[in-house]
């Protein structure tokens, strides 16, 4: 149903007999938030927020949750209008002949979701909030029985408070967390197959990067590349030594 071809696809599953599915922390949190919205006892309030700082893996978590549940998935962009939002959602839902007028298309989307209900995940929700397009989602929510999970930056919950009739439909708000030690090890195992990277080096990167998943991966891949170039098969924190860790911090030069 949803086209996730351009989204990061990660399978952190432990498929050995008797073992459960292993997930990064934020993948599990995002999925639980969507399920909590779906299972809300109040059918007039089934909206949720999954929010956090850039680099915490929210988009990966959103794509994972969509793949697991069959939810429709759209990723908003800065220049979207109300009509763009509806056109993209109609395409995601497989509507073959979308109406040209926005009001008619909204009605068509609601009818489709009532015939074939699927939950909706909206990534980059901040763009829609900045454009004041949130009430279009409220109309879809109120006209159907679906759960809607919104993914956005750290300030998204506060931003949505500006629309009281929208905000009072939100039943679950979950903050994405910095990567844990276990997450760093799973990232290492997923991305680094050419070189054996010790746990202590993965943890060193996690600590220096303050749990930002994207930066942990960047450093793991850089270490793997450097070790391969040097012909070294096993590396650890001692081997890394005082090499700089890519944290994203601006390095300033000292005056001569």
C-alpha positions as CSV (number, residue, x, y, z in Angstrom):
1,X,0.0,0.0,0.0
2,X,2.6,2.6,1.0
3,X,5.7,3.3,-1.0
4,X,8.7,3.3,1.3
5,X,11.3,2.8,-1.4
6,X,13.0,6.1,-0.5
7,X,12.9,5.4,3.3
8,X,15.5,3.7,5.3
9,X,14.6,0.0,5.7
10,X,16.2,-1.7,8.6
11,X,15.5,-5.3,9.8
12,X,16.9,-5.7,13.3
13,X,15.1,-8.9,13.8
14,X,16.6,-11.8,15.7
15,X,15.1,-14.7,13.7
16,X,16.7,-17.5,15.6
17,X,14.4,-20.1,17.0
18,X,12.7,-19.1,20.3
19,X,13.9,-15.5,20.0
20,X,11.7,-12.4,19.7
21,X,12.0,-9.6,17.3
22,X,14.8,-7.2,18.3
23,X,14.1,-3.5,17.6
24,X,15.8,-0.2,18.2
25,X,14.3,1.6,21.1
26,X,12.5,4.3,19.0
27,X,11.1,1.7,16.6
28,X,9.4,0.0,19.5
29,X,8.2,3.3,21.0
30,X,6.8,4.6,17.7
31,X,4.9,1.3,17.1
32,X,3.5,1.3,20.6
33,X,2.3,4.9,20.2
34,X,0.4,4.0,17.0
35,X,-1.2,0.9,18.6
36,X,-2.2,3.0,21.7
37,X,-4.0,5.4,19.3
38,X,-5.7,2.6,17.5
39,X,-6.9,1.0,20.7
40,X,-8.1,4.2,22.3
41,X,-11.4,3.7,24.1
42,X,-12.6,7.1,22.8
43,X,-13.3,6.8,19.1
44,X,-13.3,10.7,18.9
45,X,-9.7,10.9,20.0
46,X,-7.3,8.6,18.2
47,X,-4.5,10.9,17.3
48,X,-0.9,10.6,18.6
49,X,2.5,12.3,18.4
50,X,6.0,10.8,18.2
51,X,8.5,13.6,18.5
52,X,12.1,14.2,19.1
53,X,15.4,15.8,18.1
54,X,16.9,15.4,14.6
55,X,18.9,12.2,14.1
56,X,17.1,10.1,16.6
57,X,15.8,7.8,13.9
58,X,12.1,8.9,13.9
59,X,11.6,8.4,10.1
60,X,13.1,4.9,10.3
61,X,10.8,4.2,13.3
62,X,7.8,5.6,11.3
63,X,8.6,3.5,8.2
64,X,9.0,0.4,10.5
65,X,5.6,1.0,12.2
66,X,3.9,1.4,8.8
67,X,5.4,-1.8,7.5
68,X,4.4,-3.7,10.6
69,X,0.8,-2.5,10.8
70,X,-0.1,-1.8,7.1
71,X,-0.7,1.9,8.0
72,X,-0.7,4.5,5.2
73,X,2.5,6.5,5.3
74,X,3.1,10.0,3.9
75,X,6.0,12.4,4.4
76,X,5.1,16.1,4.3
77,X,7.3,18.6,2.6
78,X,7.8,22.3,3.1
79,X,6.1,23.6,0.0
80,X,2.9,21.4,0.4
81,X,-0.5,23.0,0.1
82,X,-3.7,21.6,1.4
83,X,-4.4,20.2,-2.1
84,X,-0.9,18.6,-2.2
85,X,-1.5,16.9,1.1
86,X,-4.8,15.5,-0.2
87,X,-3.3,14.4,-3.6
88,X,-0.4,12.6,-1.9
89,X,-2.7,10.9,0.6
90,X,-5.1,9.8,-2.2
91,X,-2.3,8.3,-4.1
92,X,-1.1,6.5,-1.0
93,X,-4.6,5.1,-0.5
94,X,-4.7,3.9,-4.1
95,X,-7.5,6.1,-5.2
96,X,-7.5,5.7,-9.0
97,X,-9.5,8.8,-10.0
98,X,-9.0,11.5,-7.4
99,X,-11.3,14.5,-7.5
100,X,-9.8,17.8,-8.6
101,X,-11.5,20.1,-6.1
102,X,-10.0,19.9,-2.6
103,X,-13.4,19.6,-0.8
104,X,-14.5,16.8,-3.1
105,X,-11.2,15.0,-2.8
106,X,-11.3,15.2,1.0
107,X,-14.8,13.6,0.9
108,X,-13.4,10.9,-1.4
109,X,-10.6,10.1,0.9
110,X,-12.9,9.9,3.9
111,X,-15.2,7.6,2.0
112,X,-12.3,5.4,1.0
113,X,-11.0,5.1,4.6
114,X,-14.5,4.2,5.8
115,X,-14.7,1.4,3.1
116,X,-11.1,0.2,3.7
117,X,-9.9,1.5,7.1
118,X,-6.1,1.9,7.5
119,X,-4.3,3.9,10.1
120,X,-2.3,6.9,8.9
121,X,1.3,8.0,9.7
122,X,2.3,11.6,8.8
123,X,6.0,12.2,8.9
124,X,7.5,15.7,9.0
125,X,4.3,17.0,10.6
126,X,6.0,20.3,11.5
127,X,5.6,21.4,7.9
128,X,1.9,20.9,8.0
129,X,1.7,22.7,11.4
130,X,3.7,25.6,10.1
131,X,1.3,26.0,7.1
132,X,-1.8,25.7,9.3
133,X,-2.9,22.5,7.6
134,X,-3.6,20.5,10.7
135,X,-7.4,20.8,10.5
136,X,-7.4,18.8,7.3
137,X,-6.1,15.9,9.3
138,X,-8.7,16.6,11.9
139,X,-11.5,16.4,9.3
140,X,-10.1,13.0,8.1
141,X,-9.9,11.8,11.7
142,X,-13.4,12.9,12.6
143,X,-14.9,11.5,9.4
144,X,-13.4,8.1,9.9
145,X,-12.5,5.7,12.7
146,X,-8.7,5.5,12.0
147,X,-5.7,6.3,14.1
148,X,-3.4,9.1,13.0
149,X,0.2,9.2,14.2
150,X,2.2,12.4,13.6
151,X,6.0,12.4,13.5
152,X,7.9,15.6,14.2
153,X,10.6,17.5,15.9
154,X,10.9,18.1,19.6
155,X,8.6,21.1,19.8
156,X,5.7,19.6,17.8
157,X,3.5,18.9,20.8
158,X,3.8,22.5,21.9
159,X,3.2,23.7,18.4
160,X,0.0,21.8,18.0
161,X,-1.4,23.4,21.2
162,X,-2.3,26.4,19.0
163,X,-5.3,24.4,17.7
164,X,-7.3,23.5,20.7
165,X,-10.0,21.4,18.9
166,X,-7.1,19.5,17.2
167,X,-5.0,19.1,20.4
168,X,-7.9,17.6,22.4
169,X,-8.0,14.7,20.0
170,X,-4.5,13.6,20.9
171,X,-4.4,10.7,23.2
172,X,-0.8,9.6,23.1
173,X,2.4,11.7,23.0
174,X,5.8,9.9,23.1
175,X,9.2,11.4,23.0
176,X,11.9,9.7,21.0
177,X,14.9,8.7,23.1
178,X,18.6,8.9,22.5
179,X,20.1,5.6,21.4
180,X,20.9,3.2,24.2
181,X,23.9,0.9,24.6
182,X,21.9,-1.9,23.1
183,X,20.9,0.3,20.2
184,X,24.5,1.1,19.4
185,X,25.4,-2.6,19.4
186,X,22.4,-3.4,17.0
187,X,23.5,-0.5,14.7
188,X,27.0,-1.9,14.7
189,X,25.8,-5.4,13.9
190,X,23.5,-4.1,11.1
191,X,25.9,-1.7,9.4
192,X,29.4,-3.2,9.9
193,X,30.1,-6.6,8.4
194,X,33.5,-6.2,6.9
195,X,35.3,-5.4,10.2
196,X,34.7,-6.7,13.8
197,X,34.1,-3.6,15.9
198,X,34.2,-4.2,19.6
199,X,31.4,-3.2,21.9
200,X,33.5,-0.6,23.7
201,X,34.1,1.4,20.4
202,X,30.4,1.3,19.5
203,X,29.7,2.6,23.0
204,X,32.3,5.3,22.7
205,X,30.6,6.6,19.6
206,X,27.2,6.5,21.3
207,X,28.4,8.6,24.2
208,X,30.3,11.1,22.2
209,X,27.3,11.5,19.8
210,X,24.9,11.8,22.7
211,X,22.7,9.0,21.4
212,X,22.1,10.5,18.0
213,X,21.5,7.5,15.8
214,X,22.6,9.0,12.5
215,X,25.9,10.2,13.9
216,X,26.6,6.9,15.6
217,X,26.2,5.2,12.2
218,X,28.4,7.7,10.5
219,X,31.2,7.0,13.0
220,X,30.8,3.3,12.8
221,X,31.0,3.4,9.0
222,X,34.0,5.7,9.1
223,X,35.8,3.4,11.6
224,X,35.1,0.4,9.4
225,X,36.4,2.1,6.3
226,X,39.6,3.2,8.1
227,X,40.3,-0.2,9.5
228,X,39.7,-1.8,6.0
229,X,42.2,0.6,4.5
230,X,44.7,-0.3,7.1
231,X,44.1,-4.0,6.7
232,X,42.9,-4.5,10.3
233,X,40.1,-7.0,11.0
234,X,39.4,-6.2,14.6
235,X,39.1,-2.8,16.2
236,X,38.2,-1.4,19.6
237,X,38.3,1.8,21.6
238,X,42.0,1.4,22.4
239,X,42.7,1.2,18.6
240,X,40.6,4.3,18.0
241,X,42.6,6.2,20.6
242,X,42.4,10.0,20.4
243,X,41.0,10.2,16.9
244,X,38.2,12.7,16.7
245,X,34.6,11.5,16.8
246,X,32.2,13.1,14.3
247,X,29.7,14.7,16.7
248,X,28.5,17.6,14.6
249,X,30.0,20.1,17.0
250,X,31.6,23.1,15.4
251,X,35.4,23.0,15.9
252,X,36.9,26.4,16.5
253,X,40.6,27.2,15.9
254,X,42.6,28.6,18.8
255,X,44.3,32.0,18.2
256,X,48.0,31.7,17.5
